[in-house]
Amino acid sequence: MFRSLGTTELLIIAAVVILLFGGKKIPELFKGLADAVKEFKKASKDNEQEKNVEG
């Protein structure tokens, strides 16, 4: 169903993102994404530790 994205597809996606959000907003978007990933990892780690304590 899905295939790997090639260089051309990634460049098109990047161009669309730049057009939609502008160059100034992109660092803010990536910072928000990084914060979300950190929170997800923290929650996963906490959940794993909780499972180990209970089980």
mmCIF file as Biopython writes it, N, C-alpha, C and O atoms, coordinates in Angstrom:
data_model
#
loop_
_atom_site.group_PDB
_atom_site.id
_atom_site.type_symbol
_atom_site.label_atom_id
_atom_site.label_alt_id
_atom_site.label_comp_id
_atom_site.label_asym_id
_atom_site.label_entity_id
_atom_site.label_seq_id
_atom_site.pdbx_PDB_ins_code
_atom_site.Cartn_x
_atom_site.Cartn_y
_atom_site.Cartn_z
_atom_site.occupancy
_atom_site.B_iso_or_equiv
_atom_site.auth_seq_id
_atom_site.auth_asym_id
_atom_site.pdbx_PDB_model_num
ATOM 1   N N  . MET A ? 1  ? 0.824  -1.178 0.000  1.0 0.0 1  A 1 
ATOM 2   C CA . MET A ? 1  ? 0.000  0.000  0.000  1.0 0.0 1  A 1 
ATOM 3   C C  . MET A ? 1  ? 0.879  1.256  0.000  1.0 0.0 1  A 1 
ATOM 4   O O  . MET A ? 1  ? 0.735  2.124  -0.861 1.0 0.0 1  A 1 
ATOM 5   N N  . PHE A ? 2  ? 1.776  1.340  0.964  1.0 0.0 2  A 1 
ATOM 6   C CA . PHE A ? 2  ? 2.685  2.484  1.013  1.0 0.0 2  A 1 
ATOM 7   C C  . PHE A ? 2  ? 4.050  2.058  0.498  1.0 0.0 2  A 1 
ATOM 8   O O  . PHE A ? 2  ? 4.474  0.921  0.701  1.0 0.0 2  A 1 
ATOM 9   N N  . ARG A ? 3  ? 4.729  2.975  -0.165 1.0 0.0 3  A 1 
ATOM 10  C CA . ARG A ? 3  ? 6.082  2.694  -0.615 1.0 0.0 3  A 1 
ATOM 11  C C  . ARG A ? 3  ? 6.997  3.752  -0.032 1.0 0.0 3  A 1 
ATOM 12  O O  . ARG A ? 3  ? 6.534  4.797  0.425  1.0 0.0 3  A 1 
ATOM 13  N N  . SER A ? 4  ? 8.268  3.490  -0.046 1.0 0.0 4  A 1 
ATOM 14  C CA . SER A ? 4  ? 9.199  4.453  0.533  1.0 0.0 4  A 1 
ATOM 15  C C  . SER A ? 4  ? 9.221  5.727  -0.297 1.0 0.0 4  A 1 
ATOM 16  O O  . SER A ? 4  ? 9.044  5.694  -1.515 1.0 0.0 4  A 1 
ATOM 17  N N  . LEU A ? 5  ? 9.437  6.838  0.373  1.0 0.0 5  A 1 
ATOM 18  C CA . LEU A ? 5  ? 9.472  8.123  -0.306 1.0 0.0 5  A 1 
ATOM 19  C C  . LEU A ? 5  ? 10.859 8.362  -0.884 1.0 0.0 5  A 1 
ATOM 20  O O  . LEU A ? 5  ? 11.871 8.116  -0.228 1.0 0.0 5  A 1 
ATOM 21  N N  . GLY A ? 6  ? 10.890 8.837  -2.101 1.0 0.0 6  A 1 
ATOM 22  C CA . GLY A ? 6  ? 12.148 9.159  -2.752 1.0 0.0 6  A 1 
ATOM 23  C C  . GLY A ? 6  ? 12.529 10.608 -2.503 1.0 0.0 6  A 1 
ATOM 24  O O  . GLY A ? 6  ? 11.812 11.348 -1.830 1.0 0.0 6  A 1 
ATOM 25  N N  . THR A ? 7  ? 13.653 10.993 -3.048 1.0 0.0 7  A 1 
ATOM 26  C CA . THR A ? 7  ? 14.159 12.348 -2.870 1.0 0.0 7  A 1 
ATOM 27  C C  . THR A ? 7  ? 13.200 13.375 -3.455 1.0 0.0 7  A 1 
ATOM 28  O O  . THR A ? 7  ? 12.958 14.417 -2.845 1.0 0.0 7  A 1 
ATOM 29  N N  . THR A ? 8  ? 12.661 13.093 -4.617 1.0 0.0 8  A 1 
ATOM 30  C CA . THR A ? 8  ? 11.753 14.035 -5.269 1.0 0.0 8  A 1 
ATOM 31  C C  . THR A ? 8  ? 10.509 14.275 -4.419 1.0 0.0 8  A 1 
ATOM 32  O O  . THR A ? 8  ? 10.075 15.415 -4.257 1.0 0.0 8  A 1 
ATOM 33  N N  . GLU A ? 9  ? 9.945  13.217 -3.885 1.0 0.0 9  A 1 
ATOM 34  C CA . GLU A ? 9  ? 8.758  13.361 -3.056 1.0 0.0 9  A 1 
ATOM 35  C C  . GLU A ? 9  ? 9.051  14.164 -1.799 1.0 0.0 9  A 1 
ATOM 36  O O  . GLU A ? 9  ? 8.250  15.008 -1.397 1.0 0.0 9  A 1 
ATOM 37  N N  . LEU A ? 10 ? 10.206 13.904 -1.171 1.0 0.0 10 A 1 
ATOM 38  C CA . LEU A ? 10 ? 10.572 14.644 0.028  1.0 0.0 10 A 1 
ATOM 39  C C  . LEU A ? 10 ? 10.772 16.127 -0.266 1.0 0.0 10 A 1 
ATOM 40  O O  . LEU A ? 10 ? 10.396 16.974 0.544  1.0 0.0 10 A 1 
ATOM 41  N N  . LEU A ? 11 ? 11.363 16.450 -1.420 1.0 0.0 11 A 1 
ATOM 42  C CA . LEU A ? 11 ? 11.538 17.853 -1.800 1.0 0.0 11 A 1 
ATOM 43  C C  . LEU A ? 11 ? 10.197 18.537 -2.042 1.0 0.0 11 A 1 
ATOM 44  O O  . LEU A ? 11 ? 10.017 19.700 -1.680 1.0 0.0 11 A 1 
ATOM 45  N N  . ILE A ? 12 ? 9.272  17.830 -2.645 1.0 0.0 12 A 1 
ATOM 46  C CA . ILE A ? 12 ? 7.940  18.398 -2.874 1.0 0.0 12 A 1 
ATOM 47  C C  . ILE A ? 12 ? 7.239  18.654 -1.548 1.0 0.0 12 A 1 
ATOM 48  O O  . ILE A ? 12 ? 6.632  19.709 -1.358 1.0 0.0 12 A 1 
ATOM 49  N N  . ILE A ? 13 ? 7.319  17.699 -0.636 1.0 0.0 13 A 1 
ATOM 50  C CA . ILE A ? 13 ? 6.707  17.870 0.681  1.0 0.0 13 A 1 
ATOM 51  C C  . ILE A ? 13 ? 7.335  19.057 1.411  1.0 0.0 13 A 1 
ATOM 52  O O  . ILE A ? 13 ? 6.624  19.856 2.021  1.0 0.0 13 A 1 
ATOM 53  N N  . ALA A ? 14 ? 8.659  19.175 1.353  1.0 0.0 14 A 1 
ATOM 54  C CA . ALA A ? 14 ? 9.341  20.297 1.998  1.0 0.0 14 A 1 
ATOM 55  C C  . ALA A ? 14 ? 8.901  21.628 1.396  1.0 0.0 14 A 1 
ATOM 56  O O  . ALA A ? 14 ? 8.690  22.598 2.123  1.0 0.0 14 A 1 
ATOM 57  N N  . ALA A ? 15 ? 8.762  21.678 0.080  1.0 0.0 15 A 1 
ATOM 58  C CA . ALA A ? 15 ? 8.325  22.914 -0.576 1.0 0.0 15 A 1 
ATOM 59  C C  . ALA A ? 15 ? 6.913  23.295 -0.144 1.0 0.0 15 A 1 
ATOM 60  O O  . ALA A ? 15 ? 6.630  24.471 0.089  1.0 0.0 15 A 1 
ATOM 61  N N  . VAL A ? 16 ? 6.035  22.316 -0.038 1.0 0.0 16 A 1 
ATOM 62  C CA . VAL A ? 16 ? 4.660  22.585 0.389  1.0 0.0 16 A 1 
ATOM 63  C C  . VAL A ? 16 ? 4.642  23.104 1.821  1.0 0.0 16 A 1 
ATOM 64  O O  . VAL A ? 16 ? 3.907  24.041 2.134  1.0 0.0 16 A 1 
ATOM 65  N N  . VAL A ? 17 ? 5.445  22.501 2.692  1.0 0.0 17 A 1 
ATOM 66  C CA . VAL A ? 17 ? 5.507  22.949 4.082  1.0 0.0 17 A 1 
ATOM 67  C C  . VAL A ? 17 ? 6.001  24.383 4.155  1.0 0.0 17 A 1 
ATOM 68  O O  . VAL A ? 17 ? 5.451  25.191 4.903  1.0 0.0 17 A 1 
ATOM 69  N N  . ILE A ? 18 ? 7.030  24.706 3.387  1.0 0.0 18 A 1 
ATOM 70  C CA . ILE A ? 18 ? 7.560  26.077 3.389  1.0 0.0 18 A 1 
ATOM 71  C C  . ILE A ? 18 ? 6.510  27.055 2.869  1.0 0.0 18 A 1 
ATOM 72  O O  . ILE A ? 18 ? 6.357  28.147 3.417  1.0 0.0 18 A 1 
ATOM 73  N N  . LEU A ? 19 ? 5.792  26.674 1.824  1.0 0.0 19 A 1 
ATOM 74  C CA . LEU A ? 19 ? 4.750  27.552 1.293  1.0 0.0 19 A 1 
ATOM 75  C C  . LEU A ? 19 ? 3.614  27.756 2.288  1.0 0.0 19 A 1 
ATOM 76  O O  . LEU A ? 19 ? 3.086  28.862 2.409  1.0 0.0 19 A 1 
ATOM 77  N N  . LEU A ? 20 ? 3.239  26.703 2.998  1.0 0.0 20 A 1 
ATOM 78  C CA . LEU A ? 20 ? 2.126  26.802 3.939  1.0 0.0 20 A 1 
ATOM 79  C C  . LEU A ? 20 ? 2.486  27.588 5.199  1.0 0.0 20 A 1 
ATOM 80  O O  . LEU A ? 20 ? 1.699  28.410 5.666  1.0 0.0 20 A 1 
ATOM 81  N N  . PHE A ? 21 ? 3.660  27.338 5.743  1.0 0.0 21 A 1 
ATOM 82  C CA . PHE A ? 21 ? 3.998  27.894 7.044  1.0 0.0 21 A 1 
ATOM 83  C C  . PHE A ? 21 ? 4.999  29.038 6.983  1.0 0.0 21 A 1 
ATOM 84  O O  . PHE A ? 21 ? 5.122  29.792 7.948  1.0 0.0 21 A 1 
ATOM 85  N N  . GLY A ? 22 ? 5.704  29.184 5.894  1.0 0.0 22 A 1 
ATOM 86  C CA . GLY A ? 22 ? 6.712  30.233 5.799  1.0 0.0 22 A 1 
ATOM 87  C C  . GLY A ? 22 ? 7.993  29.821 6.495  1.0 0.0 22 A 1 
ATOM 88  O O  . GLY A ? 22 ? 7.989  28.951 7.366  1.0 0.0 22 A 1 
ATOM 89  N N  . GLY A ? 23 ? 9.083  30.448 6.107  1.0 0.0 23 A 1 
ATOM 90  C CA . GLY A ? 23 ? 10.394 30.083 6.641  1.0 0.0 23 A 1 
ATOM 91  C C  . GLY A ? 23 ? 10.562 30.367 8.116  1.0 0.0 23 A 1 
ATOM 92  O O  . GLY A ? 23 ? 11.323 29.677 8.794  1.0 0.0 23 A 1 
ATOM 93  N N  . LYS A ? 24 ? 9.862  31.375 8.632  1.0 0.0 24 A 1 
ATOM 94  C CA . LYS A ? 24 ? 10.040 31.757 10.038 1.0 0.0 24 A 1 
ATOM 95  C C  . LYS A ? 24 ? 9.334  30.802 10.999 1.0 0.0 24 A 1 
ATOM 96  O O  . LYS A ? 24 ? 9.757  30.659 12.146 1.0 0.0 24 A 1 
ATOM 97  N N  . LYS A ? 25 ? 8.285  30.160 10.553 1.0 0.0 25 A 1 
ATOM 98  C CA . LYS A ? 25 ? 7.511  29.276 11.429 1.0 0.0 25 A 1 
ATOM 99  C C  . LYS A ? 25 ? 8.080  27.864 11.520 1.0 0.0 25 A 1 
ATOM 100 O O  . LYS A ? 25 ? 7.767  27.135 12.461 1.0 0.0 25 A 1 
ATOM 101 N N  . ILE A ? 26 ? 8.904  27.473 10.562 1.0 0.0 26 A 1 
ATOM 102 C CA . ILE A ? 26 ? 9.391  26.092 10.516 1.0 0.0 26 A 1 
ATOM 103 C C  . ILE A ? 26 ? 10.208 25.719 11.757 1.0 0.0 26 A 1 
ATOM 104 O O  . ILE A ? 26 ? 9.987  24.638 12.302 1.0 0.0 26 A 1 
ATOM 105 N N  . PRO A ? 27 ? 11.146 26.561 12.236 1.0 0.0 27 A 1 
ATOM 106 C CA . PRO A ? 27 ? 11.861 26.185 13.468 1.0 0.0 27 A 1 
ATOM 107 C C  . PRO A ? 27 ? 10.924 25.993 14.656 1.0 0.0 27 A 1 
ATOM 108 O O  . PRO A ? 27 ? 11.151 25.119 15.493 1.0 0.0 27 A 1 
ATOM 109 N N  . GLU A ? 28 ? 9.872  26.808 14.732 1.0 0.0 28 A 1 
ATOM 110 C CA . GLU A ? 28 ? 8.901  26.642 15.812 1.0 0.0 28 A 1 
ATOM 111 C C  . GLU A ? 28 ? 8.163  25.315 15.685 1.0 0.0 28 A 1 
ATOM 112 O O  . GLU A ? 28 ? 7.899  24.647 16.684 1.0 0.0 28 A 1 
ATOM 113 N N  . LEU A ? 29 ? 7.831  24.937 14.454 1.0 0.0 29 A 1 
ATOM 114 C CA . LEU A ? 29 ? 7.144  23.663 14.240 1.0 0.0 29 A 1 
ATOM 115 C C  . LEU A ? 29 ? 8.018  22.480 14.655 1.0 0.0 29 A 1 
ATOM 116 O O  . LEU A ? 29 ? 7.550  21.544 15.303 1.0 0.0 29 A 1 
ATOM 117 N N  . PHE A ? 30 ? 9.307  22.539 14.268 1.0 0.0 30 A 1 
ATOM 118 C CA . PHE A ? 30 ? 10.203 21.444 14.621 1.0 0.0 30 A 1 
ATOM 119 C C  . PHE A ? 30 ? 10.459 21.394 16.125 1.0 0.0 30 A 1 
ATOM 120 O O  . PHE A ? 30 ? 10.606 20.311 16.691 1.0 0.0 30 A 1 
ATOM 121 N N  . LYS A ? 31 ? 10.512 22.557 16.778 1.0 0.0 31 A 1 
ATOM 122 C CA . LYS A ? 31 ? 10.685 22.579 18.227 1.0 0.0 31 A 1 
ATOM 123 C C  . LYS A ? 31 ? 9.471  21.940 18.905 1.0 0.0 31 A 1 
ATOM 124 O O  . LYS A ? 31 ? 9.615  21.156 19.842 1.0 0.0 31 A 1 
ATOM 125 N N  . GLY A ? 32 ? 8.292  22.280 18.427 1.0 0.0 32 A 1 
ATOM 126 C CA . GLY A ? 32 ? 7.079  21.678 18.972 1.0 0.0 32 A 1 
ATOM 127 C C  . GLY A ? 32 ? 7.040  20.180 18.740 1.0 0.0 32 A 1 
ATOM 128 O O  . GLY A ? 32 ? 6.626  19.420 19.615 1.0 0.0 32 A 1 
ATOM 129 N N  . LEU A ? 33 ? 7.471  19.754 17.562 1.0 0.0 33 A 1 
ATOM 130 C CA . LEU A ? 33 ? 7.515  18.327 17.255 1.0 0.0 33 A 1 
ATOM 131 C C  . LEU A ? 33 ? 8.513  17.606 18.157 1.0 0.0 33 A 1 
ATOM 132 O O  . LEU A ? 33 ? 8.236  16.510 18.645 1.0 0.0 33 A 1 
ATOM 133 N N  . ALA A ? 34 ? 9.674  18.223 18.378 1.0 0.0 34 A 1 
ATOM 134 C CA . ALA A ? 34 ? 10.683 17.624 19.248 1.0 0.0 34 A 1 
ATOM 135 C C  . ALA A ? 34 ? 10.166 17.512 20.679 1.0 0.0 34 A 1 
ATOM 136 O O  . ALA A ? 34 ? 10.390 16.499 21.342 1.0 0.0 34 A 1 
ATOM 137 N N  . ASP A ? 35 ? 9.480  18.538 21.153 1.0 0.0 35 A 1 
ATOM 138 C CA . ASP A ? 35 ? 8.905  18.486 22.499 1.0 0.0 35 A 1 
ATOM 139 C C  . ASP A ? 35 ? 7.868  17.372 22.616 1.0 0.0 35 A 1 
ATOM 140 O O  . ASP A ? 35 ? 7.799  16.681 23.632 1.0 0.0 35 A 1 
ATOM 141 N N  . ALA A ? 36 ? 7.068  17.205 21.573 1.0 0.0 36 A 1 
ATOM 142 C CA . ALA A ? 36 ? 6.054  16.151 21.585 1.0 0.0 36 A 1 
ATOM 143 C C  . ALA A ? 36 ? 6.698  14.768 21.624 1.0 0.0 36 A 1 
ATOM 144 O O  . ALA A ? 36 ? 6.226  13.880 22.334 1.0 0.0 36 A 1 
ATOM 145 N N  . VAL A ? 37 ? 7.774  14.587 20.864 1.0 0.0 37 A 1 
ATOM 146 C CA . VAL A ? 37 ? 8.481  13.305 20.852 1.0 0.0 37 A 1 
ATOM 147 C C  . VAL A ? 37 ? 9.087  13.026 22.229 1.0 0.0 37 A 1 
ATOM 148 O O  . VAL A ? 37 ? 9.023  11.898 22.718 1.0 0.0 37 A 1 
ATOM 149 N N  . LYS A ? 38 ? 9.671  14.044 22.852 1.0 0.0 38 A 1 
ATOM 150 C CA . LYS A ? 38 ? 10.241 13.876 24.194 1.0 0.0 38 A 1 
ATOM 151 C C  . LYS A ? 38 ? 9.178  13.461 25.199 1.0 0.0 38 A 1 
ATOM 152 O O  . LYS A ? 38 ? 9.401  12.563 26.011 1.0 0.0 38 A 1 
ATOM 153 N N  . GLU A ? 39 ? 8.020  14.115 25.144 1.0 0.0 39 A 1 
ATOM 154 C CA . GLU A ? 39 ? 6.933  13.769 26.061 1.0 0.0 39 A 1 
ATOM 155 C C  . GLU A ? 39 ? 6.431  12.344 25.812 1.0 0.0 39 A 1 
ATOM 156 O O  . GLU A ? 39 ? 6.122  11.619 26.758 1.0 0.0 39 A 1 
ATOM 157 N N  . PHE A ? 40 ? 6.351  11.949 24.550 1.0 0.0 40 A 1 
ATOM 158 C CA . PHE A ? 40 ? 5.911  10.598 24.224 1.0 0.0 40 A 1 
ATOM 159 C C  . PHE A ? 40 ? 6.894  9.571  24.772 1.0 0.0 40 A 1 
ATOM 160 O O  . PHE A ? 40 ? 6.486  8.564  25.351 1.0 0.0 40 A 1 
ATOM 161 N N  . LYS A ? 41 ? 8.193  9.825  24.589 1.0 0.0 41 A 1 
ATOM 162 C CA . LYS A ? 41 ? 9.204  8.897  25.106 1.0 0.0 41 A 1 
ATOM 163 C C  . LYS A ? 41 ? 9.147  8.817  26.620 1.0 0.0 41 A 1 
ATOM 164 O O  . LYS A ? 41 ? 9.276  7.734  27.191 1.0 0.0 41 A 1 
ATOM 165 N N  . LYS A ? 42 ? 8.955  9.963  27.279 1.0 0.0 42 A 1 
ATOM 166 C CA . LYS A ? 42 ? 8.866  9.984  28.736 1.0 0.0 42 A 1 
ATOM 167 C C  . LYS A ? 42 ? 7.656  9.181  29.212 1.0 0.0 42 A 1 
ATOM 168 O O  . LYS A ? 42 ? 7.755  8.403  30.161 1.0 0.0 42 A 1 
ATOM 169 N N  . ALA A ? 43 ? 6.519  9.373  28.553 1.0 0.0 43 A 1 
ATOM 170 C CA . ALA A ? 43 ? 5.312  8.638  28.922 1.0 0.0 43 A 1 
ATOM 171 C C  . ALA A ? 43 ? 5.491  7.142  28.685 1.0 0.0 43 A 1 
ATOM 172 O O  . ALA A ? 43 ? 5.045  6.327  29.493 1.0 0.0 43 A 1 
ATOM 173 N N  . SER A ? 44 ? 6.132  6.781  27.595 1.0 0.0 44 A 1 
ATOM 174 C CA . SER A ? 44 ? 6.378  5.368  27.317 1.0 0.0 44 A 1 
ATOM 175 C C  . SER A ? 44 ? 7.291  4.756  28.372 1.0 0.0 44 A 1 
ATOM 176 O O  . SER A ? 44 ? 7.058  3.641  28.838 1.0 0.0 44 A 1 
ATOM 177 N N  . LYS A ? 45 ? 8.331  5.497  28.743 1.0 0.0 45 A 1 
ATOM 178 C CA . LYS A ? 45 ? 9.267  5.013  29.752 1.0 0.0 45 A 1 
ATOM 179 C C  . LYS A ? 45 ? 8.572  4.858  31.108 1.0 0.0 45 A 1 
ATOM 180 O O  . LYS A ? 45 ? 8.769  3.862  31.803 1.0 0.0 45 A 1 
ATOM 181 N N  . ASP A ? 46 ? 7.757  5.854  31.476 1.0 0.0 46 A 1 
ATOM 182 C CA . ASP A ? 46 ? 7.020  5.779  32.737 1.0 0.0 46 A 1 
ATOM 183 C C  . ASP A ? 46 ? 6.058  4.603  32.739 1.0 0.0 46 A 1 
ATOM 184 O O  . ASP A ? 46 ? 5.910  3.916  33.750 1.0 0.0 46 A 1 
ATOM 185 N N  . ASN A ? 47 ? 5.408  4.372  31.615 1.0 0.0 47 A 1 
ATOM 186 C CA . ASN A ? 47 ? 4.466  3.266  31.495 1.0 0.0 47 A 1 
ATOM 187 C C  . ASN A ? 47 ? 5.201  1.931  31.628 1.0 0.0 47 A 1 
ATOM 188 O O  . ASN A ? 47 ? 4.709  1.011  32.281 1.0 0.0 47 A 1 
ATOM 189 N N  . GLU A ? 48 ? 6.367  1.830  31.013 1.0 0.0 48 A 1 
ATOM 190 C CA . GLU A ? 48 ? 7.149  0.593  31.089 1.0 0.0 48 A 1 
ATOM 191 C C  . GLU A ? 48 ? 7.615  0.341  32.522 1.0 0.0 48 A 1 
ATOM 192 O O  . GLU A ? 48 ? 7.584  -0.795 32.995 1.0 0.0 48 A 1 
ATOM 193 N N  . GLN A ? 49 ? 8.039  1.381  33.202 1.0 0.0 49 A 1 
ATOM 194 C CA . GLN A ? 49 ? 8.467  1.229  34.592 1.0 0.0 49 A 1 
ATOM 195 C C  . GLN A ? 49 ? 7.294  0.816  35.471 1.0 0.0 49 A 1 
ATOM 196 O O  . GLN A ? 49 ? 7.460  0.006  36.383 1.0 0.0 49 A 1 
ATOM 197 N N  . GLU A ? 50 ? 6.110  1.362  35.208 1.0 0.0 50 A 1 
ATOM 198 C CA . GLU A ? 50 ? 4.935  1.000  35.973 1.0 0.0 50 A 1 
ATOM 199 C C  . GLU A ? 50 ? 4.574  -0.461 35.767 1.0 0.0 50 A 1 
ATOM 200 O O  . GLU A ? 50 ? 4.183  -1.148 36.711 1.0 0.0 50 A 1 
ATOM 201 N N  . LYS A ? 51 ? 4.704  -0.938 34.533 1.0 0.0 51 A 1 
ATOM 202 C CA . LYS A ? 51 ? 4.432  -2.355 34.252 1.0 0.0 51 A 1 
ATOM 203 C C  . LYS A ? 51 ? 5.404  -3.250 35.013 1.0 0.0 51 A 1 
ATOM 204 O O  . LYS A ? 51 ? 5.009  -4.283 35.552 1.0 0.0 51 A 1 
ATOM 205 N N  . ASN A ? 52 ? 6.683  -2.852 35.058 1.0 0.0 52 A 1 
ATOM 206 C CA . ASN A ? 52 ? 7.688  -3.658 35.746 1.0 0.0 52 A 1 
ATOM 207 C C  . ASN A ? 52 ? 7.444  -3.705 37.245 1.0 0.0 52 A 1 
ATOM 208 O O  . ASN A ? 52 ? 7.722  -4.725 37.877 1.0 0.0 52 A 1 
ATOM 209 N N  . VAL A ? 53 ? 6.937  -2.641 37.823 1.0 0.0 53 A 1 
ATOM 210 C CA . VAL A ? 53 ? 6.669  -2.608 39.256 1.0 0.0 53 A 1 
ATOM 211 C C  . VAL A ? 53 ? 5.464  -3.487 39.582 1.0 0.0 53 A 1 
ATOM 212 O O  . VAL A ? 53 ? 5.466  -4.198 40.587 1.0 0.0 53 A 1 
ATOM 213 N N  . GLU A ? 54 ? 4.438  -3.439 38.739 1.0 0.0 54 A 1 
ATOM 214 C CA . GLU A ? 54 ? 3.226  -4.208 38.990 1.0 0.0 54 A 1 
ATOM 215 C C  . GLU A ? 54 ? 3.406  -5.697 38.714 1.0 0.0 54 A 1 
ATOM 216 O O  . GLU A ? 54 ? 2.852  -6.539 39.421 1.0 0.0 54 A 1 
ATOM 217 N N  . GLY A ? 55 ? 4.172  -6.011 37.695 1.0 0.0 55 A 1 
ATOM 218 C CA . GLY A ? 55 ? 4.236  -7.391 37.249 1.0 0.0 55 A 1 
ATOM 219 C C  . GLY A ? 55 ? 5.442  -8.078 37.696 1.0 0.0 55 A 1 
ATOM 220 O O  . GLY A ? 55 ? 5.631  -9.256 37.392 1.0 0.0 55 A 1 
#
